[in-house]
Amino acid sequence: MKKHHLSLSLLALLLLATSCRQGYQLTAIERSRILVDKVYDAQPDAEAVQFLAPYKHTVDSMMSPVVGRVAEYMAPARPGSNMTNLLADILVWAARSYGEKPDFAVYNIGGMRAGFAEGEVTFGQVLDVAPFENKICFLTLSGAKVMELFRQIASVGGEAVSHGVELVTTADGQLLSALLNGKEIDAGGSYRVVTLDYLSEGNDKMEAFKAGTNVVSPQEERNNIRYIIMDYFRAEAAQGRAVDGPDERRIVVKE
């Protein structure tokens, strides 16, 4: 019995070793964003429709209210896009409601989980873009830490930055220059920044934020980024305007 057990164990090890040698090898990883809109309603899956039917009314009543309109299709992209510009600028726009006057804003592109299709924008579509429980956050960084932050942003190929920030980077992620409102960063100065509480903890490789002081990060639900985005859309709609992202190259990659 012992010999039989030993033989089975050896056989298992040989099979494992063989499978490891002949297994698949990961050679590359690719990803893309897919805009899910009415195109996918052309041929709905009948079984899926039947399964979802009992929940559809409740979900639709929550997700279908229109909060505004967008002028054209927008999607997040590195080193920047009209959508990344828009969302960073919305953080600066929202700051006045908190009695803050930030010098600039940073929003992580990885936190933007969808794009905006041209036309009406609903609560549910904003939720698709900003599905996480991130709250708005204000903090102060020294000029030296701002430069460190900009180097970290350059290293990942770009993040969403607000109007007035001008970064020039290399293709391999090195920061060549940084201006804020046309001026170089004063290493000995201090700068007020508006961002997400998630980033203020140093996540997404933006560790410079850990040095932030005078941190203000209200945690009530209404301070969630998705509601701030919706507030902006409603404010624009009240003025009869469709939302569009600024077409600015805030981060330039030098070949």
Protein Blocks (a to p, Z undefined) as FASTA:
>chain_A
ZZmmmmmmmmmmmmmmmmmmmmccdfbdcdddddddfklmmmccfklmmmmmmmmmmmmm
mmmpcfbdcfbdcddddfbdfklmmmmmmmmmmmmmnopacfbdcddfklmgbdcdehjd
dfklmmmmmmcfcdcddddddfklmmmmmmmmmmnopaaddehiacdddfkopafbdcee
hiacdfkbccdddddfklmnopahiamlmmpghiacdfbfklpfklmmmmmmmmmmmnop
acddddddfbccdZZ
